[in-house]
Amino acid sequence: MLTLKQIYDDKARVVAGLEKKHFAGAAEAIDEVLRLDGERKAAQQEKDAAAAEMNKISKSIGMLMAQGKREEAEAAKAQTGALKAQIAEYDAKMSEAEEAQTKLLLTIPNVPYDIVPEGASAEDNLAVTIGNWPNQPMIDAIAKDGAVALRDWNGEVDEAIAAERIAQSEKLPHWELAKKYNLIDFDLGVKISGAGFPVYIGQGARLQRALINFFLAEANKAGYTEIMPPTVVNAASGYGTGQLPDKEGQMYHCEVDDLYLIPTAEVPVTNLYRDVIIDEAQLPIKNCAYTECFRREAGSYGKDVRGLNRLHEFSKIEIVRIDTPEHSDASHKEMLAHVEGLLQKLELPYRILRLSGGDMSFTAALCYDFEVYSEAQHRWLEVSSTSNFDTYQANRLKCRYRRAEDKKVTLCHTLNGSALALPRIVAALLENNQTEEGIRIPKALQPFFGDDMIR
């Protein structure tokens, strides 16, 4: 949630940032926030004046009684009663204005950093890194000015063209490989739960477990403390990290108990620090967690949902940091390097995208996506988003720290990233490593999988 200080200090920058995120009615929303704050302040001033007057009159009552001026004392008592009623009215006005202001602020997204590219969609994202690319030329990706043009390969390939390219390719898509090696049964998942809930079998289940253990081991080596949180949260937790009210329709809701299945471990792990004041010496806090994640993915259809491309339930390891404003940029870069290192060790072709304003999440101030290339599907698959939220989540959470220098209590910065989400990693591993003998397991993963091949 934006702070009033942000808005008062530089209203023009806030409005421009919201417009970069394509938030409709940005100027009007910010003006309404300030108007409500003005109402609250006016009521506060009236209350303070009435309280001061009541205090003054109250002090005179005893003196009047001592002087035998009973009628005047009774009149003074009546005045204090009237002022007390006025104070209650001012309190109600303040509460009403503050409640309306908070409700409005919860609907306003975070302001993106200046380095966030302009743009309305994923087509405007900027590729800042490409790595692990094999010797053959990169298909339809053109190196230019240190970046990579995304217009031809942003995941929005025409269905007919995609089908033709897949048919011409010698590589099988992962859903065919899963059937060939009996790794994943999508039909059984439909029988048990519905589409988007696959059943992993034998070596497929072992591959899942190997990746989870590999990612957790790497996080542990990088200094992250492992957390095993609940996978259902209350509404306060959803509001704290910004999933509510923005993504209410995308979350599975247990209505009887008013609990939500988590879309990511970000929610419970970050909420560990809700209403907490942390000593600066404890920062940065570095946590990681493996959980199942649940997303309704309402409106998803077509090529995006084939096989493992888009699921309702999936495994993911999340890294979460709580930090000072001065160090959060360095923390973000360390997180990006950690995720990139995982993809390098898995030997997968990848690229890193700095998301444009129109493609960023509601809560992020700066976000980088990691995508791996699918040689069978001829498209990029997103496997991680790594974000800095500045003080936006911390203000909702009331997550603060006490500065060592002056003991002042101020808002933390929060950051998180997928390290990594499994479904599309599995898809890319299967598709990119298929050979006549079987599917090759990357060297770094072999100790966790227990073999060098899926046969």
C-alpha atoms as one frame of an Amber mdcrd trajectory, in Angstrom:
protein
   0.000   0.000   0.000   1.332   3.435  -0.889   2.203   5.648   2.064   0.767
   9.126   2.439   4.332  10.422   2.709   5.077   9.054  -0.784   2.048  10.846
  -2.161   2.642  14.162  -0.367   6.385  14.189  -1.129   6.000  13.725  -4.891
   2.417  13.455  -6.077   3.391  13.973  -9.730   5.844  11.034  -9.660   3.240
   8.782  -8.021   0.616   9.617 -10.645   3.122   9.171 -13.497   4.176   5.806
 -12.064   0.594   4.597 -11.785  -0.002   5.668 -15.377   3.095   3.656 -16.395
   1.316   0.672 -14.842  -1.758   1.593 -16.881  -3.850   2.131 -13.759  -7.012
   3.849 -14.950  -7.957   7.089 -13.202  -4.607   7.437 -11.411  -4.808  11.208
 -10.859  -8.412  11.052  -9.696  -7.661   8.214  -7.252  -4.704  10.060  -5.717
  -6.737  13.281  -5.460  -9.457  11.346  -3.639  -6.894   9.885  -1.226  -5.679
  13.409  -0.430  -9.241  14.743  -0.104 -10.087  12.017   2.414  -6.883  12.763
   4.283  -7.933  16.416   4.379 -11.295  15.401   5.834  -9.566  13.314   8.478
  -7.175  16.136   9.384 -10.021  18.671   9.596 -11.978  16.378  11.911  -8.808
  15.832  13.969  -8.341  19.592  14.358 -11.966  20.067  15.401 -11.650  17.216
  17.869  -8.431  18.611  19.338 -10.028  22.065  19.752 -13.126  20.564  21.398
 -10.966  18.379  23.676  -8.890  21.386  24.723 -12.051  23.392  25.464 -13.583
  20.496  27.417 -10.391  20.097  29.436 -10.380  23.809  30.245 -14.036  23.802
  31.323 -13.585  20.591  33.345 -10.823  22.201  35.354 -13.109  25.133  36.196
 -15.931  22.961  37.563 -14.201  22.134  40.838 -13.296  25.795  41.354 -16.871
  26.923  40.735 -18.212  24.336  43.166 -15.678  25.466  45.809 -16.887  29.026
  45.339 -20.474  27.957  45.809 -21.397  28.755  42.214 -23.442  25.619  41.773
 -25.560  26.787  38.830 -22.472  27.861  36.901 -20.818  24.542  37.712 -23.865
  22.635  36.430 -23.845  24.732  33.242 -20.169  23.927  32.804 -20.932  20.229
  33.224 -23.593  20.505  30.510 -21.046  22.180  28.226 -18.568  19.352  28.761
 -21.312  16.849  27.950 -22.075  18.637  24.693 -18.373  18.816  23.832 -17.978
  15.112  24.605 -20.787  14.359  22.132 -19.066  16.566  19.534 -15.769  14.743
  20.086 -17.545  11.420  19.466 -18.903  12.836  16.197 -15.415  13.992  15.160
 -14.046  10.541  16.028 -16.688   8.968  13.803 -15.830  11.360  10.946 -12.131
  10.565  11.325 -12.774   6.830  11.335 -15.065   7.077   8.317 -12.526   9.103
   6.323  -9.630   6.851   7.352 -11.572   3.688   6.505 -12.544   5.052   3.082
  -8.963   6.161   2.467  -7.521   2.744   3.384 -10.123   0.958   1.256  -9.150
   3.138  -1.711  -5.400   2.739  -1.129  -5.809  -1.057  -1.178  -7.042  -0.781
  -4.778  -4.094   1.358  -5.948  -1.027  -0.556  -7.208   2.596   0.061  -6.328
   4.574   2.745  -8.146   7.217   1.247 -10.481  10.853   2.307 -10.301  12.187
   4.646 -12.964  14.121   1.859 -14.748  10.898  -0.053 -15.460  10.300   0.076
 -19.247   7.252   1.797 -20.648   4.751  -0.558 -22.205   1.302  -2.069 -22.027
   2.029  -5.802 -22.222   4.609  -8.600 -22.327   5.572  -7.501 -25.835   7.222
  -4.450 -24.281   9.381  -6.352 -21.779  13.125  -5.881 -22.147  15.441  -8.888
 -22.300  18.551  -7.941 -20.348  20.372 -11.316 -20.324  20.456 -14.476 -22.386
  22.430 -17.509 -21.250  23.221 -21.210 -21.739  22.235 -20.983 -25.392  23.487
 -23.976 -27.436  25.715 -23.579 -30.484  22.926 -23.352 -33.041  21.626 -19.850
 -33.804  18.850 -18.574 -31.568  15.567 -18.983 -33.416  13.971 -15.649 -34.346
  15.794 -13.753 -31.575  17.882 -10.838 -32.804  20.738  -9.416 -30.744  20.504
  -5.643 -30.741  22.119  -2.965 -28.565  22.964  -5.435 -25.819  19.385  -6.654
 -25.512  17.235  -9.148 -27.381  14.266  -8.173 -29.527  11.143  -9.906 -28.223
   8.569  -9.144 -30.862   8.816 -12.556 -32.566   9.296 -14.621 -29.405   7.133
 -13.336 -26.577   5.064 -16.484 -26.188   2.289 -15.172 -28.439   3.012 -17.341
 -31.507   0.110 -18.145 -33.827  -1.381 -21.588 -33.023  -1.094 -22.846 -36.612
   2.531 -21.737 -36.961   3.408 -23.262 -33.580   1.761 -26.567 -34.534   3.649
 -26.640 -37.835   7.001 -25.962 -36.163   6.371 -28.653 -33.551   5.439 -31.126
 -36.281   8.662 -30.342 -38.162  10.801 -30.668 -35.043  12.547 -33.886 -34.113
  11.912 -33.058 -30.449   8.814 -34.445 -28.738   6.820 -32.102 -26.476   6.925
 -32.977 -22.789   3.365 -34.358 -22.711   4.389 -36.975 -25.278   7.603 -37.741
 -23.385   5.643 -38.073 -20.137   3.487 -40.743 -21.802   6.430 -42.481 -23.478
   8.391 -42.890 -20.227   5.345 -43.160 -17.921   6.349 -40.043 -15.936   3.110
 -38.060 -15.639  -0.519 -39.093 -16.099  -2.663 -36.087 -16.978  -5.825 -38.167
 -17.479  -5.613 -39.675 -13.991  -5.349 -36.146 -12.611  -8.546 -35.198 -14.427
 -10.253 -38.285 -12.984  -9.217 -37.460  -9.408  -9.448 -33.658  -9.391  -9.863
 -32.089 -12.818  -7.700 -30.547 -15.524  -4.532 -28.906 -14.247  -3.850 -31.447
 -11.460  -1.364 -33.983 -12.902  -0.299 -37.246 -11.245   3.480 -37.822 -11.190
   4.525 -41.476 -11.394   7.778 -43.370 -10.789  10.709 -41.520 -12.327   8.449
 -38.480 -12.841   7.780 -38.286  -9.103  11.483 -38.856  -8.416  12.376 -35.982
 -10.759  10.003 -33.693  -8.855  11.560 -34.656  -5.522  15.076 -34.293  -6.939
  14.386 -30.749  -8.145  12.796 -29.736  -4.827  15.798 -31.055  -2.871  18.276
 -29.491  -5.317  16.643 -26.075  -5.106  16.419 -26.210  -1.294  20.052 -27.319
  -1.014  21.158 -24.418  -3.223  19.091 -21.966  -1.168  20.628 -23.329   2.008
  24.139 -22.838   0.562  23.176 -19.238  -0.270  22.272 -18.548   3.364  18.482
 -18.885   3.258  16.711 -20.320   6.302  14.184 -22.961   5.318  10.601 -22.429
   6.484   7.778 -24.973   6.298   4.661 -22.764   6.424   0.928 -23.575   6.230
  -0.530 -23.777   2.728  -3.784 -22.091   3.776  -3.888 -18.506   5.029  -6.451
 -16.122   6.455  -7.708 -13.022   4.668  -5.406 -10.733   6.690  -2.402 -12.546
   5.213  -3.799 -12.162   1.695  -4.276  -8.433   2.244  -0.828  -8.153   3.797
   1.047  -9.252   0.678  -1.437  -7.813  -1.828  -3.158 -10.915  -3.210  -6.374
  -9.489  -1.778  -8.336  -7.720  -3.044  -6.410  -7.718  -6.359  -6.371 -11.485
  -7.108  -9.354 -12.721  -5.126 -10.826 -14.467  -8.164  -7.584 -16.341  -8.816
  -7.349 -17.897  -5.342  -9.099 -21.013  -4.084 -11.316 -19.927  -1.181 -12.406
 -22.268   1.633 -15.595 -20.327   2.297 -16.776 -22.077   5.490 -13.560 -21.203
   7.330 -12.743 -18.075   5.285  -9.275 -19.405   4.435  -7.401 -19.286   1.130
  -5.115 -21.869  -0.506  -1.804 -20.118  -1.100  -0.838 -19.130  -4.676   2.815
 -18.957  -3.553   4.877 -19.377  -0.369   5.471 -15.610  -0.546   2.165 -15.140
   1.280   2.723 -17.139   4.492   6.486 -16.513   4.687   6.279 -12.729   4.279
   3.364 -12.634   6.743   5.639 -14.081   9.434   6.705 -10.444   9.844   3.262
  -8.849   9.913   2.971  -6.415  12.865   6.617  -7.021  13.782   9.395  -4.517
  14.570  12.802  -5.986  13.657  16.163  -4.773  14.945  18.319  -3.512  12.074
  21.100  -5.924  13.078  18.824  -8.826  12.049  18.514  -7.584   8.462  18.549
  -8.777   5.792  16.326 -11.709   6.733  16.627 -14.496   4.133  14.016 -17.264
   4.098  13.105 -19.990   1.622  10.200 -22.417   1.509   8.993 -25.342  -0.560
   5.193 -25.536  -0.834   2.478 -26.692  -3.120   0.862 -23.679  -4.802  -2.750
 -23.358  -5.928  -4.089 -21.057  -8.640  -7.482 -21.087 -10.284  -6.028 -19.556
 -13.473  -9.488 -18.451 -14.534  -9.705 -17.658 -18.234  -6.637 -19.685 -19.269
  -7.043 -21.667 -22.473  -5.306 -22.877 -25.637  -1.603 -23.650 -25.970  -0.780
 -22.070 -22.606  -2.507 -24.883 -20.678  -1.160 -27.927 -22.574   0.659 -30.422
 -20.369   2.640 -28.713 -17.592   2.480 -25.249 -19.133  -0.215 -24.018 -16.755
  -1.473 -25.920 -13.706  -3.877 -25.373 -10.840  -1.555 -27.121  -8.369   2.229
 -27.159  -8.611   5.406 -27.308  -6.540   7.602 -24.242  -6.047  10.498 -23.067
  -3.934  10.245 -19.404  -2.965  12.980 -17.119  -1.618  11.879 -14.156   0.521
  13.904 -11.259   1.905  13.141  -8.530   4.422  15.664  -5.704   4.186  16.449
  -2.048   4.742  15.657   0.465   1.973  19.386   1.183   1.586  20.293  -2.466
   0.927  17.237  -3.786  -0.937  18.673  -3.106  -4.405  21.766  -5.180  -3.546
  19.479  -7.895  -2.152  17.473  -7.936  -5.389  20.627  -8.352  -7.465  21.794
 -11.205  -5.217  18.434 -12.925  -5.670  18.641 -12.541  -9.454  22.146 -14.028
  -9.429  20.902 -16.954  -7.321  18.040 -17.799  -9.705  20.314 -17.386 -12.737
  22.817 -19.743 -11.112  20.135 -22.431 -10.780  19.318 -22.241 -14.492  22.996
 -22.342 -15.396  23.496 -25.489 -13.287  20.451 -27.077 -14.928  22.037 -26.261
 -18.320  18.807 -24.752 -19.656  18.739 -21.948 -22.253  17.263 -18.928 -20.476
  16.665 -15.223 -20.699  15.999 -12.564 -18.079  13.348  -9.937 -18.794  12.820
  -6.625 -17.062   9.042  -6.313 -17.090   7.326  -3.275 -18.534   4.913  -1.213
 -16.472   1.861  -2.810 -18.068   3.070  -6.383 -17.465   4.140  -5.993 -13.833
   2.217  -7.347 -10.872  -0.036  -5.102  -8.786   2.414  -5.025  -5.866   5.872
  -4.911  -7.501   8.048  -1.822  -7.911  10.558  -3.715 -10.078  10.299  -7.243
 -11.469  12.487  -9.530 -13.541  11.104 -12.704 -15.141  13.243 -15.715 -15.966
  12.202 -17.786 -18.970  13.590 -21.056 -20.312  13.412 -22.044 -23.941  11.422
 -25.101 -25.004  13.061 -26.718 -28.016   9.990 -28.879 -28.695   7.350 -26.166
 -28.351   9.560 -23.429 -29.843   8.583 -20.915 -27.176   9.769 -19.344 -23.974
   8.343 -20.609 -20.667   8.310 -18.389 -17.585   9.807 -20.136 -14.543  10.434
 -17.299 -12.076   9.441 -13.765 -11.192  11.846 -11.989  -8.839  10.517  -8.723
  -7.429  11.322  -5.793  -5.166   8.173  -4.390  -3.542   9.858  -1.404  -1.863
   7.696  -0.459   1.183   4.390  -1.397  -0.489   3.865  -4.776   1.188   5.578
  -3.654   4.404   3.088  -0.795   4.803   0.183  -3.251   4.507   1.900  -5.681
   6.860   3.158  -3.039   9.314   6.539  -4.742   8.910   9.067  -2.302  10.356
  12.598  -2.180  11.678  14.348  -0.145  14.373  17.361   1.698  13.013  20.568
   1.161  14.968  21.737   4.742  14.549  18.803   6.680  15.990  16.332   3.965
  17.135  13.765   5.358  14.686  11.146   2.808  13.569  10.569   2.774   9.802
   9.157   0.501   7.102  11.197  -2.399   5.713  11.524  -3.370   2.072  10.245
  -6.822   1.051  11.474  -8.924  -1.871  10.731 -12.390  -3.211  11.300 -14.691
  -6.128  10.662 -18.198  -7.427  13.759 -20.364  -7.071  12.233 -22.162  -8.858
   8.716 -23.201  -9.979   8.843 -26.839 -11.097   6.293 -27.476 -13.901   7.929
 -25.577 -16.751  11.416 -26.493 -15.523  10.371 -30.145 -15.823   8.883 -29.455
 -19.272  12.107 -27.828 -20.497  14.336 -30.505 -18.948  12.379 -33.270 -20.671
  12.146 -31.534 -24.037  15.679 -30.149 -24.243  17.482 -33.268 -22.986  15.770
 -36.056 -24.936  18.114 -38.477 -26.683  17.756 -41.876 -28.392  18.810 -43.561
 -25.119  16.420 -41.570 -22.922  16.277 -38.193 -21.225  19.593 -36.872 -19.954
  19.685 -35.547 -16.371  21.923 -32.465 -15.899  25.087 -33.207 -13.945  24.155
 -30.942 -11.005  20.828 -32.767 -10.587  22.176 -36.323 -10.829  23.103 -36.742
  -7.113  19.525 -35.800  -6.189  17.878 -37.922  -8.889  20.159 -40.926  -8.383
  20.864 -41.537 -12.067  22.159 -39.779 -15.178  19.206 -40.711 -17.412  15.491
 -41.301 -17.488  15.097 -44.547 -19.425
